[in-house]
Amino acid sequence: MTNRFLTSFFVVCLFLFLPLQSNGQVGSAKSYKNGVIVSAEQRASAIGKEILQQGGNAVDAAVSIQFALAVTLPRAGNIGGGGFMVLHTADGNTRALDFREEAPRKASSDMYLRNGEYIPELSRRGALAVGVPGVVDGMIKGLEYYGRLPLETVMQPAIELAQKGYALSWAQAQSLNSKGEAFKQFKSSSDYFLKENNAPWQEGDLFVQKDLAKTLERIANRGRDGFYSGKTADLIVEEMQNQGGLITYDDLDNYESVWRTPVKASFRGYDLHIMPPPSSGSIAVHQILEMLKPFELKKMEFNSTNYVHLVTETMRRAFADRAYFLGDPDFVDIPQERLLSDSYNKKRMQSFNNDKANSSDEIGHGDIPFLKESSQTTHYSIVDKDGNAVSVTTTLNGSFGSKLAVGGAGFVLNNEMDDFTAEPSEPNMYGLIQGKANAVQPQKRMISSMTPTIVTKNGSICMVLGAAGGPRIITATLQNFLNLAVFGMAPQQAISAPRFHHQWMPDKLYYEEFGLSPDTRNKLSNMGHNLQPRGHIGRAHSIFIDEDGLKYGSADPRAHGSAEGY
């Protein structure tokens, strides 16, 4: 029996046996009166909890968790990548911070072509795949605006973990082993991530990262300058020059994270505050909810044939629009107001057939004039005792990103350049087809599927949502919300419930094994859906707050996340 089979079987069993309760104990999720944190790794969650208990707020905890994940989850948690933060303060203010990677100044739209032929490997592995990292700038900017504690304080736990090392879990050991051959291509990566004599890592092995500890110390002591200039910048530029990359001192020095206005979607009395473009998740989720408004979803029943068919068709249309219209809003004039309008989305559903699947070949983007020519993520959710909430998703793109580590600095770099449209009509590593709006340009930010979300009801926070998993982030976050808001599931049941996914191209309806009954699969197939099973769809970490103010942290059983609170 494969690990994927066992994971799927466990998820479905957990879903089936968790009670649907709306009061008292909710599923198997613990409730907390003060603060709660859910992240992808237990040590990181525990560090965030300690920061809250020391008097820090949700942003302080977020920064501490991010730097801890750079140590304990190097395949995804990082300082060599980028991401998004959505925060809601206790006084009702909601903001979004974009610290997505951007293309180097020497980047060009044809940089992945050789003699006119697209070479996918160039945007996925090695120095040319690397975008200018934004995590460090974003964490520091968020802390400066909204944190309470000094940078040195929130970073100290991560520094100690890197210096002293920690015992690898089975999952962490397997993660390192799975990329052994890729690491061998680069001396720096081999030095950091391969065991002596190329022996496999084992559960319980001590994993020490001395060079990473020094890099973190430079950031803690010098702030932004500890990464984007000085010793660390020297090491990054040297690695780029040695490996034929494009990132220069100017790229690093001039990188800046950007405050943006969240996209607000309203549905059944809930308000969703979602990271705006270059996150595509906000537009896609908003569109899907608009398309679903006329339908009585609860009467259809969870994961019934009619429900899966309807939601799949809305996903198909939203992802088709994503491919054509979305890109970096600083470079592309996105027709956001039209895309999110009730009239436009009603028109998109005019071709919907209750009894038959539309073909993706016949469902293209919507008719809006274009005025001018963004799966290895990690998500964490936090609510503190004062009512501040933070939803953060960061990424390296692929597992261990470009597989290229910075020699002397101890961290791996992203391969986010693959999230650009390297060549129109050619799929990226997640199979997504993308258009000219997302073409490579110097200093442009690539479109992203990361969808950090904060949900309010009557002005009060009730959910903090988000997920990891490439384009499946969007549909996992959407289904987690619908499970809570429409079907009234308990928090742990909502996050454990079987999921499905459609992204327009390829024209396939992915579903989690055991997530749909044989009868439902047969009916969907007869309606024209091309079904394909997957081990899991997304890895979500969410917080739910009930009417009494109790906070429930739910970690996705598909992964190895951890909820901590007090």
N, C-alpha and C positions, 0 to 999 in steps of 0.2 A: 504494500500500500504506500503510495507516494506521500511526501509531506504536504503537497497541495491538496490531495484527496482528504487527508486527515484534518487539515485546517478547515476545509469546507464543511466536512462532516461535523466537526466540533462547533463551528459557528451556527449551523442550522439547529443542532441539538440545544445549544445555549438559548437560541431564540425561542424554540418551542417550549422550553421548560421555565423560562422567566415569566413571572406573573405580570399581567397588565394591571397596574395599580396606579391610582391618581393621588392617593393620600398615604401618609405613613411611610414605611419602608418602600423604596421604589426599586423594583427589580433587585439586582445584587449590588447596585451602586450605593456607596456610603454617603450619608448626608453630613454636612459641616455647617456650623453656624457662622464661622468667620471667613477664612480664605480657603480656596481650593484651586488645585493645579492639576492639569492632565497633560502629560507629554509622552514622547515615544520611548523614554528610558528612565528607569527607576531612580538612578542616582541624580539625574538632572531634576526630576520632580522633587526629590527630597531637598536638594539645594534651594530650589525656588521656595519651598515651604519654609525653610530656615530663614531666608531673606524676609519673607512676610512676617515671621515671628520676631525678627529683629527690628521691626518697625518700618520695613520697606513697603512700598505699594506694588500694585500689579505690574507697573513698568519696570521697577527695580527687579522684581522677580523674573520678568521676561528676559532682561539683559543677562541676569545670572544664569538662566536656563540655556540661553543661546550659546554662551561661551562654554558652559558645561557640556552641551551636546557636541561642540567641536572636538571635545576630548573623548567622550564616551560613545559617540555615534558618528565616526568619521566618514561613513558612507553617505551621510545626508546632513547631519548637523555640522555646521561649518563656520569658518571665517573667510573661506575662499569662494563663496557664492553670493547669493542675494536673496531678496524676499520682500514680503509685505507685512505691515502691521496695521490692524484696525483697533482703535481704542475708544472706549466710551467712559468718560469721567463721571464721577458721582454727581456732579452738578448738571449732567445731561448733555455735555458737549461730545460730539463724535467726530473723530478725525482719522485720516488714513495716511500712513507713511510708506512711500515707495522707495525701497532701497534695492531695486532690481539691478542686475548687472547691465552694463551697456557696452556697445561695440567699441573697440579701440579706434583711435583717430585714423589709423592706416587701413581700416577695414573697407572692403568694397563688395558690391553686389555679385561680382564674379569670382570671389576669392576661393570658392570651392569647386571651380571648374578647371579642368586641365585639358587643353586642346578641345575646348568646347564641351567636354563630357563632365557631368556632375560626379564627384567622388565623395560619397557619403561619409567615409571614414575620416575625412579631413575636418568635418564639423563635429565629430563625436569623440575623437581621441587625440591627445597631444596638444601642443601649444596653440595651434590655430583655432582650436575649439573653445578657447578661453575668453570669456567676457570680463570686463573690468569689475572686480568684486565690490559689492556694496554693503555687505553685512556689517562690517565694523563701523562705517560711517552711520548707517541706520541705527544701530544699537546706541551709539554715543549721542546722536541727535535726539532720539527718543528719551534717553536718560536726562539729557540737559533740559529738555522742555518739561518733562513730567515726573522725573524721578525724585526721590528724597535722599537717597544714600550716595556716597561717593563712588566713582567708578572702581577705585581700588578695592572697596569693600565687596561690591557685587561680583567682581572678577576673582577674588582670592580663592574661593572654593575650586574653581576650574583650574587655576594655576597649580594648586596643591595636588589635584588629581593627576595632572599631566606630569608633575615632578616625581611624585611617589609611585604612580602607577595604580592600576586597579586590576582585580581578577576578572578575566574575560568570562562572560556567560557563554553558553553553548551557541546562541544565536550570533553573538559578536565574533566568536571564533570562526563560525561558518561563513560569516560575511567577509572576513579577511581572506579566508581560504578560497572563496569563490572567485576572487579576482587575482589570484596569484600569478597566472600567466600574463595578464595585462600589466601588472606591476613590474614584471621582469623587463619590460621595454624601456623603463626609465630607471637610472641608477638611484635617483633621489627617492622614488617610490619604493624601490627594492630595499633601500636602507631602512625605511620607516615601517613598512607593512609586511615584509617577508621575515619569517623566523630564520634563525641561524641554520645554515645547511639546508634551507628550503623545506624544513620539516613543517608539517601542518600545525597550525595553532590548535590548542586544546582548551576545553572548558577549565577554568581555574588558572590558566597561565597569567603571569603578571605582565601587563602591557604598560610600558613606561614610555613617555614622550618628552624627553628633555628639551629638544629644540623647540617644540611647540610651547612648552612652559616658558621658555625665554621670549618667544614672540608675544605670548599673552602678557608677560611682565612688561614688555615695552609698551603695549597698548595701555595697560593699567597705569603706568607711570607717565606716559606722554599723551594719552588720549588718541585722537585721530592721527596725529603725527607719528605715533608709534607703529602705524601700519602703512600709511600712504606716503611717508617720507622716511629718511634715515635708514637704519640697518635693514629693516624688513623690506622696504621698497627696493633697496640695493639687491637683495636676494631674489625678489620677484623679477626684476628687470634682467638680472643675470641669467635666471632660468629661461626667461623668454628668449634672450639672445642666443643661448646655447641650443635651444630647441626650435628655433625658427619661428617664434611667436611674434605678436605685434604690439603687445602692451609696453608702453614707455613710461618714463617718469611723469610726463605731462598728463598721460591718461590717469595715473594714480592721483596726482596732485589735484586735478580738476574734477574728480568724481564728487558728486553731491547728491544725497538722497533728497526726495521732494515730498512736501506735504500736498495731499490731494483731498478732494471732497468725496466721501463715500457715495456710492450709488444706493438709493433708498427704494426698496420694493415693498409694497403692501399686499398682504394676502390673509384673508380670513381674520382680520383684527390684529395681525402681527406686522411689525415693521422690521424688515431686514436691512441692515446697514452693511454693505459689502464693498470690498476693495475694488476701486474703479480701474479702468485701463491705465497701464498696460496689462492688468489682470483681465482676462476674458470671462472669468467666472461670473462677475457681477452682471454683465450684459446677458449672458446665457441663462443664468438662473432667473433673472427678472423676466426675460422673454418667455421662458417656459412657464413661469407662474401666471403670466398674463394669458398665455394660450390655454392654461388649465382652468381659469376662473369660471367659465360657463358650465363646467362639468361637476356633477355630484360625485366626487372621488370616493367618499366614504361608502356610498351605496354600492360602488363597484367591488369593494372588498380588496384588501391588501394582496398584491401580486396575483390577482385574478387575470384571466386572459384579457378582458376589456381594459383593465387598469394598465397592465404592462404595454398593451398595444397603444393606448392613448399617450402615455408618458413617453414611450419610445418615439412616436411620431413628432412630439414636441421637441424632444432632444435632437432628432434628425434636422429639423428646421433651424433650431438655434445654432447648432454646430455648422450648418451650411453658411449662415450669416457670419459666424465667427471667422470662418476661413476667408471671407471676402472683405469684410468691412473693418476688422479690428487690427490695431497696431499701437505704436507708441503715440499717445495723444499730443506729444510735443512735436511730432513729425507728420501726423496724419489727421485730417479733419474727419473725425468719426461722427456719423449722423446719429448720435446717441439718443436724442429726444425722439426722433422718428422710430428708431429701433425699439424703444421701450413703450411706445404709445399703444393704447388699447386698439385703435383702428388698424394700425399696421399688423399687429399680431392676430387680430381677427381675420385679416386678409390672408395671412400666412396659413391659417387653418382652413381656408375655403376648400382646399384640395384634400382635406382629411376625409378618409373613408372609414366608417365604423367597422367594416367587414374585411378590409383589405389593406395590406401594407403598401405605402408608397415606395417606389424605388428611389434610391439616392441619386440615380442618374437623371431622374425627372424632377427632383426637388433640388433646385439651386438656391442661390441667395435671393433675397427679396428685391423688390424694385424700388430702390432709393438711389437718386443720382449721386455718384461719387464726386465730391468736389475737388479733392486732391489725391494726387498720388501719395506677438510675444508669446523616469518615474521615481527620480529619487529625491523626494522631498521629505520634510518633517514638519509636523504641525503641533502647536501647543496652545492651550486655552487657560486663562487665569481670571479669577475674580478675587478681589481682596475684601477685607472686612468693612471697608468704607463704601463699597459698591463700585469701585473702578474695575473695568473689565478690559482685557487685552486678548486679541486673537492674532496669532503670528504663524505664518507659514514661510519657511525658507527652503532653499534648494541648491543642489549642485547639478541638477538635471538627472544624469544617469547615476547609478551607484558608483561612488567614489569619483563622480564627475568625469573629467578628462583622463583620469588615472595618473595624471602628472602631479607630483608633489613638488613643493618649492624646497630645493636643497638648502639646508641650514636653518629653515624656518619651520619645518615639521608639519605643514598642512597641505592638503590636496586642493587643486584648483578645479573650478567648474568646467562643464562643457555646454554652457548655455547658448553658444552661438548656433547650436543645432535647433534652437527654438525659433530662429529666424526662418524665413522662406529662403532656403539656400538655392533652390531652383523651383519655380512655379510648376505645379502638378506632380512634383516629387515628394513623397511622404517623408516626414522626419522619423526619428527613432521610435515615436509612439504611433506611427501610422497616420498622423494628421496631415492633411493637405492644406496648404496655406497660400495666401495670395500676395499681390504686390504691396498691399498696405503694410505687410510685415517683412518687406525686403531689407537686406542688410544695408545700413548706412552708418557712417562714423558717428559715434556718440548716441546712437539710437538704442532704445531699450526694446528687447524682444518681447513679443506677446507671451503671456503666461496663463496657465490654467489654475494657479493657486487662488483660492477663494476664501480667505479668512472673513468671517461673518459674525456680527453681533446682532441678536434679535431682541427687540423690545416689544412690550405690550402695555398700552396705556402709559407710555413713557418710562417704564421700568424694565431693566434687563431681565430676560427670562431664559435666554440661550446664548452660549458662545460656541460657535461651530467652525469647522474646517477639517481638512483631510490632507493626506499625501497620496501620490499615485498617478502623476501625469494628468492626462485629460479626464481620467476617472475621478479626480478631485471634485470636479464640477458636479457630476451626477451623484457621487457619494454624499456630498454636502447637501444637495437638493433633497435626496431621499431621506437623509437623517432628519431634516426639517419637516418634511411631509409626514414622516412616521410619528413625530411628536405632535405637530399641529393639526393634522387631519385625522389620524387613526388613534390618537391618544395613548400611544405606547409609553411604557415606562422608559426612562432614559437609557438604561443598559440594554433593554430589549430593542429600542429604536436603533441603537448603534450596531447591534448584533444582527439585525434582520437581514435576510438575503437581499442582494442588490442586483441590478441589471444596468447595462450601459450601451448607448449608441452614440457615435460621434460623426454621423453622416458618412464619412469615408474612413476606412473601408465600410461597405454596406453590410455590416454584421451586427446582430443583436447579441451582445455578450451577456451571459448570466452566470451566477455562481452555481457550481455543481450542487445539486440537491435543493437549490433555491426556488426552482419552479417544478411543479408536479409534472409527471409524464403526460397527463391529459392536457395541461396548459401548454406544454411544449409542442404537442401535436397540433393543437388548435392554432397556435401562433405560426407554426410552420405552414399550415394549410392556408393561412392568411397572407403568406408571402414573405414572412420574416426569415432571414438567414441566421439561424441560431448557432452560437458557438459558446461552449462552456469555458469558464475560467476558474482558477483556484480561488481568487478573491478580487474584489473590485474596490479599490481604495482602502485607506487606513485612516480612520477618523478618530479624533479625540475631542470630546464635547463636555460642556457644563450645562446643567439645567437648574433653574432656580424656581422653586414652587411658590405658591401664594403666601406661604408663611415665612418666606425668605430663606428657607433651607437650601443649601447648595449641594448638588449632586455631580460628582465627577465620573465620567464614563470613558474608559479606555477601550479601544477596539480589540476584540479577541483575535482578530486576524493578525495582529502584530504583538509586540512585547511592551506595550505602553504601561504607564503607571499613573494612578490618581493619588494625590496626597492632599491633605487638608487638616484643619484644626478648628 
